[in-house]
């Protein structure tokens, strides 16, 4: 059984950068697409970014396109989310997840599983 652990969140000011990491243990995810989602209290978990099994294909939410970059290191069983030019509206708990059985990414939360516990990102204005 795989366990995903997100890290790298914190409190930053608008315009700053953060790099989130998601490390997997217990099972490799190198053959599967991965995704990042975020959630604020009272709202549904929303798609942020996703990446194919080999990094050749990436999807982004319109709200983060041009500011965030998803990447992966299959040798380290880790996926990253580089977040630049952060805005207060990026404040949320960020989660990573695996799209088991699929090479290609998706924007649909229902296609992902094995969610991590999340890491809090807070952007002050």
Secondary structure as a PSIPRED ss2 file (coil, helix, strand):
# PSIPRED VFORMAT (PSIPRED V4.0)

   1 X C   1.000  0.000  0.000
   2 X C   1.000  0.000  0.000
   3 X E   0.000  0.000  1.000
   4 X E   0.000  0.000  1.000
   5 X E   0.000  0.000  1.000
   6 X E   0.000  0.000  1.000
   7 X E   0.000  0.000  1.000
   8 X C   1.000  0.000  0.000
   9 X C   1.000  0.000  0.000
  10 X E   0.000  0.000  1.000
  11 X E   0.000  0.000  1.000
  12 X E   0.000  0.000  1.000
  13 X E   0.000  0.000  1.000
  14 X C   1.000  0.000  0.000
  15 X C   1.000  0.000  0.000
  16 X C   1.000  0.000  0.000
  17 X C   1.000  0.000  0.000
  18 X E   0.000  0.000  1.000
  19 X E   0.000  0.000  1.000
  20 X E   0.000  0.000  1.000
  21 X E   0.000  0.000  1.000
  22 X E   0.000  0.000  1.000
  23 X E   0.000  0.000  1.000
  24 X E   0.000  0.000  1.000
  25 X E   0.000  0.000  1.000
  26 X C   1.000  0.000  0.000
  27 X C   1.000  0.000  0.000
  28 X C   1.000  0.000  0.000
  29 X C   1.000  0.000  0.000
  30 X C   1.000  0.000  0.000
  31 X C   1.000  0.000  0.000
  32 X C   1.000  0.000  0.000
  33 X E   0.000  0.000  1.000
  34 X E   0.000  0.000  1.000
  35 X E   0.000  0.000  1.000
  36 X E   0.000  0.000  1.000
  37 X E   0.000  0.000  1.000
  38 X E   0.000  0.000  1.000
  39 X E   0.000  0.000  1.000
  40 X C   1.000  0.000  0.000
  41 X C   1.000  0.000  0.000
  42 X C   1.000  0.000  0.000
  43 X C   1.000  0.000  0.000
  44 X C   1.000  0.000  0.000
  45 X C   1.000  0.000  0.000
  46 X E   0.000  0.000  1.000
  47 X E   0.000  0.000  1.000
  48 X E   0.000  0.000  1.000
  49 X E   0.000  0.000  1.000
  50 X E   0.000  0.000  1.000
  51 X E   0.000  0.000  1.000
  52 X C   1.000  0.000  0.000
  53 X C   1.000  0.000  0.000
  54 X C   1.000  0.000  0.000
  55 X C   1.000  0.000  0.000
  56 X C   1.000  0.000  0.000
  57 X C   1.000  0.000  0.000
  58 X E   0.000  0.000  1.000
  59 X E   0.000  0.000  1.000
  60 X E   0.000  0.000  1.000
  61 X C   1.000  0.000  0.000
  62 X C   1.000  0.000  0.000
  63 X C   1.000  0.000  0.000
  64 X C   1.000  0.000  0.000
  65 X C   1.000  0.000  0.000
  66 X C   1.000  0.000  0.000
  67 X C   1.000  0.000  0.000
  68 X E   0.000  0.000  1.000
  69 X E   0.000  0.000  1.000
  70 X E   0.000  0.000  1.000
  71 X E   0.000  0.000  1.000
  72 X E   0.000  0.000  1.000
  73 X E   0.000  0.000  1.000
  74 X C   1.000  0.000  0.000
  75 X C   1.000  0.000  0.000
  76 X C   1.000  0.000  0.000
  77 X C   1.000  0.000  0.000
  78 X E   0.000  0.000  1.000
  79 X E   0.000  0.000  1.000
  80 X E   0.000  0.000  1.000
  81 X E   0.000  0.000  1.000
  82 X E   0.000  0.000  1.000
  83 X E   0.000  0.000  1.000
  84 X C   1.000  0.000  0.000
  85 X C   1.000  0.000  0.000
  86 X C   1.000  0.000  0.000
  87 X C   1.000  0.000  0.000
  88 X H   0.000  1.000  0.000
  89 X H   0.000  1.000  0.000
  90 X H   0.000  1.000  0.000
  91 X C   1.000  0.000  0.000
  92 X E   0.000  0.000  1.000
  93 X E   0.000  0.000  1.000
  94 X E   0.000  0.000  1.000
  95 X E   0.000  0.000  1.000
  96 X E   0.000  0.000  1.000
  97 X E   0.000  0.000  1.000
  98 X E   0.000  0.000  1.000
  99 X E   0.000  0.000  1.000
 100 X C   1.000  0.000  0.000
 101 X C   1.000  0.000  0.000
 102 X C   1.000  0.000  0.000
 103 X C   1.000  0.000  0.000
 104 X C   1.000  0.000  0.000
 105 X C   1.000  0.000  0.000
 106 X C   1.000  0.000  0.000
 107 X C   1.000  0.000  0.000
 108 X C   1.000  0.000  0.000
 109 X H   0.000  1.000  0.000
 110 X H   0.000  1.000  0.000
 111 X H   0.000  1.000  0.000
 112 X C   1.000  0.000  0.000
 113 X E   0.000  0.000  1.000
 114 X C   1.000  0.000  0.000
 115 X C   1.000  0.000  0.000
 116 X C   1.000  0.000  0.000
 117 X C   1.000  0.000  0.000
 118 X C   1.000  0.000  0.000
 119 X E   0.000  0.000  1.000
 120 X E   0.000  0.000  1.000
 121 X E   0.000  0.000  1.000
 122 X E   0.000  0.000  1.000
 123 X E   0.000  0.000  1.000
 124 X E   0.000  0.000  1.000
 125 X C   1.000  0.000  0.000
